[in-house]
Amino acid sequence: MSGSMIIIEPCAGLGNRLLGLGSAYAVAQRLNRKLVVMWKREVGCNIRADELFALPMEVVEICENGFKKEPLGQLKGNYEKKKWRSRAGRFLECDDVERIKEEQGYEGLFRVIEGEPVIYMKSFGPVCEVDAQSFSFLKPSPAIEKKGAPLFGKLDAHTIGVHIRRTDHTEAIANSPLELFVERMKRELSGDEKASFFVATDDVTVRRELCERLPEARLIFPESGVVTRDSKEGIEEALVEMLALSKCRKILGSYHSTFSLLPSYIGNIPLETVSAVK
């Protein structure tokens, strides 16, 4: 349909945003529509899209850091949101998207999108089922490629990605304890003496404990010591680690962690959740 488009405003942290973006891309491809991305800088993801990615669709950069911190950026962002929302026949907040998904499933949400030639959606998660093809468009920016190059060069055909999520993720802490990762990594070593492990974690103590408990293993850690995601450098490091995981031959991931899931889609590689939950 001429002039039809999907306008997506991905919300929350980097992982959730990528799920929203990748799924919106998949729906746009299915409906043969233009996709416009409203990328906002805010607490938790205060970085421009073009600093992270080379995206093949139109991206509108907006700011939600408040009038006190960035008055001009906030004004411009408000103007852009109002302009693009005025073009849409329907606007869906995050809660609207989640409600439709809960009541009607992904197909119900797809019918809503299909029924509006121009729709603006905010989402902190997927708007359809995703797979590796949903992220085929995703390319890192030259700056991220350069930042990650030393780490990517250490990975080979025997490298297994390991993502151990901690800090505020209570489900991962409870259901994916370090002991299970150690046992699983030992099994990998027994089957492949050349195996190495790229370890991504948001807890620096995990790195030390793995070195102590797996002295025979070749462990690869990120070049940066940054593990928090509340700064621009932290977001850049998160993407570098996500891309590094996607370049491994498979991933041993944490329970219910988007950060474990996304690299398996980006790299089209197997994901095994290391969990006590069967």
C-alpha positions as CSV (number, residue, x, y, z in Angstrom):
1,M,0.0,0.0,0.0
2,S,1.4,3.4,-1.1
3,G,2.7,5.4,1.9
4,S,2.0,2.7,4.4
5,M,4.5,2.4,7.2
6,I,5.2,1.0,10.7
7,I,6.7,3.5,13.2
8,I,8.4,1.7,16.1
9,E,9.6,3.3,19.3
10,P,11.6,0.6,21.0
11,C,11.8,1.1,24.8
12,A,13.8,0.0,27.9
13,G,17.3,-1.4,27.7
14,L,19.4,-2.5,24.7
15,G,18.2,-6.1,24.7
16,N,14.5,-5.2,24.9
17,R,14.9,-2.5,22.2
18,L,16.5,-5.0,19.8
19,L,13.6,-7.4,20.3
20,G,11.2,-4.7,19.5
21,L,13.2,-3.5,16.5
22,G,13.9,-6.9,15.1
23,S,10.2,-8.0,15.4
24,A,9.0,-4.7,13.9
25,Y,11.4,-5.3,11.0
26,A,10.0,-8.8,10.5
27,V,6.4,-7.5,10.4
28,A,7.4,-4.6,8.0
29,Q,8.9,-7.2,5.7
30,R,5.9,-9.4,5.9
31,L,3.6,-6.5,5.0
32,N,6.0,-4.9,2.5
33,R,6.0,-1.6,4.5
34,K,8.5,1.1,5.3
35,L,9.9,0.9,8.8
36,V,10.7,4.1,10.7
37,V,12.6,3.8,14.0
38,M,12.1,6.4,16.8
39,W,15.3,5.9,18.8
40,K,15.4,7.8,22.1
41,R,18.2,8.6,24.4
42,E,17.2,8.2,28.0
43,V,18.3,6.8,31.3
44,G,19.3,3.1,30.7
45,C,20.2,3.6,27.1
46,N,21.6,7.1,26.7
47,I,23.3,6.7,23.3
48,R,22.4,7.4,19.7
49,A,21.4,4.6,17.4
50,D,24.1,5.5,14.9
51,E,26.8,5.2,17.5
52,L,25.8,1.5,17.8
53,F,24.5,0.4,14.5
54,A,24.5,1.0,10.7
55,L,20.7,0.6,10.2
56,P,19.2,0.3,6.7
57,M,15.9,2.0,7.7
58,E,15.0,5.6,8.5
59,V,16.0,6.4,12.1
60,V,14.7,9.5,14.0
61,E,16.9,10.3,17.0
62,I,14.9,11.8,20.0
63,C,15.8,12.6,23.5
64,E,14.0,11.9,26.8
65,N,16.6,13.1,29.3
66,G,14.3,15.9,30.5
67,F,14.2,19.6,30.1
68,K,16.6,20.1,33.1
69,K,19.4,18.1,31.5
70,E,18.9,18.6,27.8
71,P,16.2,21.3,27.2
72,L,16.9,21.7,23.4
73,G,17.1,17.9,22.9
74,Q,13.9,17.4,24.8
75,L,12.1,20.0,22.8
76,K,13.3,18.6,19.5
77,G,12.4,15.1,20.6
78,N,8.9,16.1,21.6
79,Y,8.4,17.8,18.3
80,E,9.5,14.7,16.4
81,K,7.2,12.4,18.4
82,K,4.3,14.7,17.8
83,K,5.0,15.0,14.1
84,W,5.3,11.3,13.5
85,R,2.3,10.4,15.7
86,S,0.2,12.8,13.7
87,R,0.9,10.7,10.6
88,A,-0.4,7.5,12.2
89,G,-3.9,6.3,12.1
90,R,-3.4,4.6,15.4
91,F,-1.0,4.9,18.3
92,L,-0.2,2.1,20.7
93,E,1.5,2.5,24.0
94,C,3.7,-0.3,25.4
95,D,0.8,-1.4,27.7
96,D,-1.6,-1.5,24.7
97,V,0.8,-3.8,22.8
98,E,1.2,-6.1,25.7
99,R,-2.6,-6.2,26.3
100,I,-3.3,-7.1,22.7
101,K,-0.6,-9.8,22.8
102,E,-2.0,-11.2,26.0
103,E,-5.6,-11.2,24.7
104,Q,-5.2,-12.1,21.1
105,G,-1.6,-13.3,20.7
106,Y,0.9,-12.2,18.1
107,E,-1.5,-12.9,15.2
108,G,-4.1,-10.6,16.8
109,L,-1.5,-7.9,17.1
110,F,-0.5,-8.5,13.5
111,R,-4.1,-8.0,12.4
112,V,-4.2,-4.7,14.2
113,I,-1.0,-3.5,12.5
114,E,-2.2,-4.8,9.1
115,G,-5.5,-2.9,9.5
116,E,-3.8,0.5,9.9
117,P,-1.9,1.8,6.9
118,V,0.3,3.9,9.2
119,I,0.7,2.8,12.8
120,Y,3.0,4.1,15.6
121,M,3.9,1.6,18.3
122,K,5.9,1.8,21.5
123,S,7.2,-1.5,22.7
124,F,9.6,-2.9,25.3
125,G,9.6,-6.4,23.7
126,P,8.7,-8.3,20.5
127,V,5.6,-7.5,18.5
128,C,5.8,-10.9,16.7
129,E,7.7,-14.2,16.9
130,V,11.4,-13.6,16.0
131,D,14.1,-15.8,14.5
132,A,17.5,-15.3,12.9
133,Q,16.0,-13.7,9.8
134,S,14.4,-11.0,11.9
135,F,17.9,-9.6,12.7
136,S,19.5,-10.1,9.3
137,F,19.5,-6.3,8.8
138,L,21.5,-5.6,12.0
139,K,25.0,-4.3,11.4
140,P,27.3,-2.7,14.0
141,S,28.6,0.8,13.5
142,P,32.2,1.2,12.4
143,A,33.0,2.4,15.9
144,I,31.6,-0.7,17.5
145,E,33.5,-2.9,15.0
146,K,36.7,-1.2,15.8
147,K,36.1,-1.4,19.6
148,G,35.3,-5.1,19.4
149,A,38.0,-6.1,16.9
150,P,40.6,-7.2,19.5
151,L,38.1,-9.4,21.3
152,F,36.6,-10.8,18.1
153,G,40.1,-11.8,17.0
154,K,40.4,-14.1,20.0
155,L,37.4,-16.2,19.0
156,D,37.7,-19.3,16.8
157,A,35.8,-22.4,15.7
158,H,36.2,-24.0,19.2
159,T,35.0,-21.0,21.2
160,I,31.8,-21.4,23.2
161,G,29.9,-18.4,24.4
162,V,29.0,-18.2,28.1
163,H,26.6,-15.6,29.4
164,I,26.2,-15.5,33.2
165,R,23.6,-12.9,34.2
166,R,23.6,-11.6,37.8
167,T,23.0,-8.2,39.5
168,D,19.2,-7.5,39.4
169,H,18.0,-10.6,37.4
170,T,16.6,-12.7,40.3
171,E,15.4,-15.5,38.0
172,A,18.8,-16.0,36.5
173,I,20.5,-16.0,39.8
174,A,18.1,-18.5,41.3
175,N,17.8,-20.8,38.3
176,S,21.2,-20.6,36.6
177,P,23.7,-20.8,39.5
178,L,27.5,-20.7,38.8
179,E,27.9,-24.3,39.8
180,L,25.8,-25.4,36.9
181,F,27.9,-23.4,34.5
182,V,31.1,-24.8,35.9
183,E,29.8,-28.4,35.5
184,R,28.6,-27.7,31.9
185,M,31.9,-26.1,30.9
186,K,33.8,-29.1,32.3
187,R,31.8,-31.4,30.1
188,E,32.6,-29.3,27.1
189,L,36.3,-29.5,27.9
190,S,36.1,-33.3,28.2
191,G,34.6,-33.5,24.7
192,D,36.9,-30.9,23.1
193,E,40.4,-30.3,24.5
194,K,40.7,-27.3,22.2
195,A,37.5,-25.7,23.6
196,S,37.7,-22.1,24.8
197,F,35.1,-20.0,26.5
198,F,34.1,-16.4,25.9
199,V,32.5,-15.3,29.2
200,A,30.1,-12.3,29.3
201,T,28.8,-11.4,32.7
202,D,27.6,-8.4,34.7
203,D,29.4,-9.5,37.9
204,V,33.2,-9.1,38.1
205,T,33.3,-11.8,40.9
206,V,32.1,-14.4,38.4
207,R,35.3,-13.9,36.3
208,R,37.5,-14.5,39.3
209,E,35.5,-17.6,40.5
210,L,35.6,-19.1,37.1
211,C,39.4,-18.7,36.9
212,E,39.7,-20.4,40.3
213,R,37.4,-23.2,39.5
214,L,38.4,-23.9,35.9
215,P,42.2,-23.3,36.0
216,E,42.7,-25.7,33.0
217,A,40.2,-23.8,30.8
218,R,41.1,-21.1,28.3
219,L,38.8,-18.3,29.4
220,I,38.3,-15.2,27.3
221,F,37.0,-12.1,28.9
222,P,36.0,-8.7,27.4
223,E,38.7,-6.2,26.9
224,S,36.9,-3.7,29.0
225,G,36.4,-4.0,32.7
226,V,33.0,-2.2,32.4
227,V,30.1,-4.4,33.5
228,T,27.4,-1.9,34.4
229,R,25.1,-0.7,31.6
230,D,24.2,2.8,33.0
231,S,26.6,4.7,30.8
232,K,27.4,5.2,27.2
233,E,30.5,3.1,27.5
234,G,28.5,0.5,29.3
235,I,26.0,0.3,26.4
236,E,28.8,0.1,23.8
237,E,30.4,-2.7,25.8
238,A,27.1,-4.6,26.1
239,L,26.7,-4.6,22.3
240,V,30.4,-5.7,21.8
241,E,29.8,-8.6,24.2
242,M,26.5,-9.5,22.5
243,L,28.3,-9.5,19.1
244,A,31.1,-11.6,20.5
245,L,28.6,-14.2,21.8
246,S,27.0,-14.3,18.4
247,K,30.4,-15.2,16.8
248,C,30.8,-18.3,19.0
249,R,29.9,-21.8,17.9
250,K,27.1,-22.0,20.5
251,I,26.0,-20.2,23.7
252,L,25.5,-21.5,27.2
253,G,23.1,-18.9,28.5
254,S,21.2,-17.8,31.6
255,Y,17.6,-18.5,32.5
256,H,15.0,-16.1,30.9
257,S,17.8,-13.7,29.8
258,T,17.3,-11.6,26.7
259,F,21.0,-11.0,26.6
260,S,21.6,-14.8,26.1
261,L,18.8,-15.1,23.5
262,L,19.6,-12.2,21.1
263,P,23.1,-13.3,20.2
264,S,21.8,-16.7,19.2
265,Y,19.5,-15.0,16.7
266,I,22.1,-12.5,15.5
267,G,24.6,-15.3,14.9
268,N,22.0,-18.0,14.0
269,I,23.7,-20.3,16.5
270,P,22.4,-22.8,19.1
271,L,21.5,-21.5,22.6
272,E,21.5,-23.9,25.6
273,T,20.0,-22.4,28.8
274,V,22.0,-23.6,31.8
275,S,19.3,-24.0,34.3
276,A,18.0,-26.1,37.2
277,V,14.6,-25.8,35.7
278,K,13.7,-28.6,33.4
